[in-house]
């Protein structure tokens, strides 16, 4: 309002779901913001217990990430894409 405190209207997109999120906060208050980065990894395989074998373009590997369970169909999509590539196709 005319005599109220200034407010900041912050709008962003959820990086996982794409959902629009909004927050309104007085400008006199501090707000936190996530620091998010991204890296490209190639999928080499999936272990029997559901861990992904990944490699960067520089050859760095990692085997400590479990196949995602959300959204619910993502694990099937990842496995199908890996099967397709192993058969000589492209994702």
C-alpha positions as CSV (number, residue, x, y, z in Angstrom):
1,X,0.0,0.0,0.0
2,X,0.9,3.7,-0.1
3,X,2.2,3.8,3.5
4,X,3.4,0.2,3.8
5,X,6.8,-1.2,3.5
6,X,8.3,-2.0,0.1
7,X,8.0,-5.7,-0.8
8,X,10.0,-7.8,-3.2
9,X,8.0,-10.1,-5.5
10,X,10.3,-13.0,-6.5
11,X,9.2,-15.5,-9.2
12,X,11.2,-18.6,-10.2
13,X,10.9,-22.0,-11.8
14,X,11.4,-25.3,-9.9
15,X,14.4,-26.9,-11.6
16,X,13.0,-30.4,-11.2
17,X,9.3,-30.0,-12.0
18,X,9.2,-26.7,-14.0
19,X,6.5,-25.4,-11.6
20,X,6.3,-21.7,-11.2
21,X,7.1,-20.6,-7.6
22,X,6.5,-17.2,-6.1
23,X,7.5,-15.5,-2.8
24,X,6.8,-12.0,-1.5
25,X,9.0,-10.6,1.2
26,X,9.7,-7.2,2.7
27,X,12.8,-5.6,1.1
28,X,14.2,-5.1,4.6
29,X,14.5,-8.9,5.1
30,X,17.2,-11.2,3.8
31,X,16.3,-14.0,1.5
32,X,18.3,-17.0,0.6
33,X,18.8,-18.2,-3.0
34,X,20.1,-21.7,-4.1
35,X,23.4,-21.9,-5.9
36,X,22.8,-24.5,-8.7
37,X,25.3,-25.7,-11.3
38,X,25.1,-28.4,-13.9
39,X,27.5,-30.9,-15.5
40,X,27.1,-33.2,-18.4
41,X,27.8,-36.9,-17.7
42,X,27.6,-39.9,-20.0
43,X,25.7,-43.0,-18.7
44,X,28.0,-46.0,-19.0
45,X,25.7,-48.5,-17.2
46,X,23.4,-49.4,-14.4
47,X,24.4,-51.9,-11.7
48,X,22.0,-54.6,-10.5
49,X,21.4,-52.6,-7.3
50,X,20.4,-49.5,-9.2
51,X,23.5,-47.4,-9.1
52,X,24.5,-45.4,-12.2
53,X,28.0,-45.6,-13.7
54,X,28.7,-42.1,-15.1
55,X,31.6,-40.4,-16.9
56,X,32.5,-36.8,-17.8
57,X,34.0,-35.7,-21.1
58,X,37.3,-35.5,-19.2
59,X,37.1,-39.2,-18.1
60,X,36.1,-38.6,-14.5
61,X,33.8,-41.3,-13.3
62,X,31.3,-41.7,-10.5
63,X,29.3,-44.7,-9.3
64,X,27.6,-43.4,-6.2
65,X,24.3,-42.1,-7.6
66,X,21.3,-44.2,-7.4
67,X,18.8,-44.2,-10.4
68,X,16.2,-41.5,-9.6
69,X,12.7,-42.7,-8.4
70,X,10.9,-39.4,-9.1
71,X,9.2,-38.8,-11.4
72,X,8.0,-42.4,-11.2
73,X,8.7,-43.3,-14.9
74,X,12.2,-41.8,-15.1
75,X,14.0,-45.0,-14.2
76,X,12.3,-46.9,-17.0
77,X,13.1,-44.1,-19.5
78,X,16.8,-44.1,-18.5
79,X,17.0,-47.9,-18.8
80,X,15.2,-47.9,-22.2
81,X,17.6,-45.2,-23.4
82,X,20.6,-47.2,-22.3
83,X,19.3,-50.3,-23.9
84,X,18.7,-48.5,-27.2
85,X,22.3,-47.1,-27.2
86,X,23.7,-50.5,-26.4
87,X,21.8,-51.9,-29.4
88,X,23.4,-49.3,-31.6
89,X,20.7,-46.7,-31.7
90,X,20.7,-43.1,-30.5
91,X,18.8,-41.4,-27.7
